Amino acid sequence: MSERREQILEAALEVLAARGFKGTSIDAVAERAGLTRQGVLHYFPSKKRLLLEILAFRERLHREHLAGRRTGDQVGEDWAGEFAEAVAFELDHPSLATVHSVVLAEAVTGQEPATEYVRERCRALQDHLTASLVERYGECLPSGLSPSTAAAAVLALVEGVHQQWLLDPETERYPQIVREALSVLIGPEAAGGAAGQPPATNG
């Protein structure tokens, strides 16, 4: 990714977090990035394209952060730790959590392209996590839950933690809450023995 393209995405991330998709304009992003309107449109020809690129950029930041913490033997060994670390990463980068919550709220009210993106992403995340759980545990997890139920509950947990932190950012226990809750939803092995890789969270 070019330096200028990343500069625009970082500016757009901040504007979107503050104003939402409807309130975000190409002009506002250009001003935040120190560019002209045409300078932004050269890289992102529409506001919809810019939003989708922002969301992809957010996911990439998460994946790069997690990849930087792993060694070869650690990949996929600690789901609870990786989900908790994803939450902790967003606590250190509030605009990432805010953007997700803003897009989710707009999706709930039927605003496109947020609705289509969130619907497809939620389905993909749940399907991926369900398949990973089936591969590791079969049709019944150590907790007694089915993989599909556990996957839905895990994603709801992470989503809820994001919302709680945005409302009460003074609390620092959210990553630990995620780790402890996952040991109940999946089983004690979730703290360090599950194979496969969890997806980047919606958070």
N, C-alpha and C positions, 0 to 999 in steps of 0.2 A: 504494500500500500504506500502511495506517495505521501510525502510529508504534508503537502497542501491538502490532500484529500482527508488525511487524519485530522488536520487542523479544523477543517469544516465540520467533521463528525463530532469532535469534542465540543465545538461551539454549539452545534445543533442539540447535542445531548443536554447541555445546560439550559438552553432555551425551552426545549420540550419539557424538561422536568419542571420548569417554572410556569409554563403557560398551557401545556397540553397540546395535542395535535391541532385542534381547531384554532387555538390562539397563537400558534407558531406560524411565522411567515418567513419566506425566503429572505426578505429584507432584514428581519431581526437576526437571522442566522448570519447573514453577511456582515451586519454591523458588529456582532459579537466576535466574528472571525477576523475582522479588520479587512474585509474584502468588498468588492462591489457585488451587486445582485447578479450580474452576468458572470462574475467569477465563480459564484456558487453554482449557477445553472450550468456552467461548463462541465462540472463534475456530476451534478445531480439535476437532471432536466425537469423534475417535478417534485412537489412536496411529498407525494406518496412514495416516490422512489427514495427520497431522503429519509423518510420515517423507517422504511424497511431496512435501509442501510444502517441506520442508527441502532436498530434492534440487533442486527447481525454483528455490529461492532461491539455492542454490549456483551453478547455471548462470547465473542472472540477474546475480550479482555478477561472474562471468567476462565476460559479454557487455558489461556496463556499463564494466568496466575496459578492455577492448579498444576499445570505441567511443570512450572518452575519449582514447585515444592516436592515433586516426586523424584525418586530414583527408579531405576528399572524394575526392581523387585517390589516397589510399593504400589505400582499401578493396580487399582481395583481392590486393594487389600483392606481398605478402611472406608467403607461407604459412609458411615456415620461421621467420620472425621472430615471427609470431603464435602459432604452436605453442610456440615457445621462451618467449614472453612469458607465455603461459598457465601454463607450468611455473614461471616465475619468480614469478608472482603467488601461486601456491600455496605457494611457498617462504616468502613473506612472510606467508601466512595458513595456518599448519600445520593448523588444524582442518578446512579444506576438503579437503586431501589425505587426512587421516586418516579423515574421514567416508566418502570414496569408497572407501578401502581396506577399511574396516569393512563397508560395504554389500556390496562385492564378495566378501569372505570369507563373509559370511552367504548370499549368493546361491549360491556354490559348494557350500555345505553344504545347499542346498535350502530355506532359510528364506524364507518369504513375509512381506511383499510384495517383499523384496529381489530374489528370483530373477526374478520377472516383470519388474520394472523394469529390471534390468541386462540381461536377455536382449533386451528390446525396444529399449532404448537403444543397445546395441552394434550391433544390426542396422541401426537407423536411421542411426547415425553412419557405419557402413561404406558403406551404400547412398548416403548423401549425398556422402561424399567420393569414392566411385567415380564417381558421376555428374558431379561437378565435374571430376575428372581426365579423363574421357572428353570432356567439353565442351571442355576446353583442349587436350588432346593427341591425341584420337582413341583408337584401340585399343592403342596402344603408346607408352609414355612414353620420354623421352630416355634413361632409365636402362636401357631394354630390358624392364622389367617391364610386366605388364598392369595396367590401372587397379585391378582388384579385388584383385590381389596386393599392389600398392603400398598401397592403402587399408588392408588388413588389417595390413600390416607397420608402417605409420605409427602406427596406433592401438595396436599392441602395443608399439612403441617408447615412446610417451608413457606408456602404462601401466607399463612396466618402469622408466622413469625415476622415476615417482612412488614406486614400491616401493623402489628403491635409495635415494632421498633420505630416505624415512622410516627406513630402516635406518642410513644414514650421512649425517646432515644437515650435517656439517661441510664436505662437498665443495660447492663453489660453481659447478662447471663444467656442471651439468646442462642449463641452457638452451643453452649452446654445443654440448653433445653432441647435443641435439635438432636444432639448426640444421645441424650438419655431417652428421649421419646422413641428414637429409631430402634433402640435396643428392646423396646417393648413391642413395637409394630412388626419388626422383622425377627428379632431374637437376639440373644447376647452376642452371636457371631457378627452381627452388623457392626460392632465396635472394632472389628479387626480381622474378619475372616471371610468376607463375602467375595466371590470372584466376579469378574466383569467390572465395567466402569459405569458409574451413575452418570446420567446426562447432566449438562450444565443446568442449574436450577432457574426457575422463573424469577424468580427469581431468580 
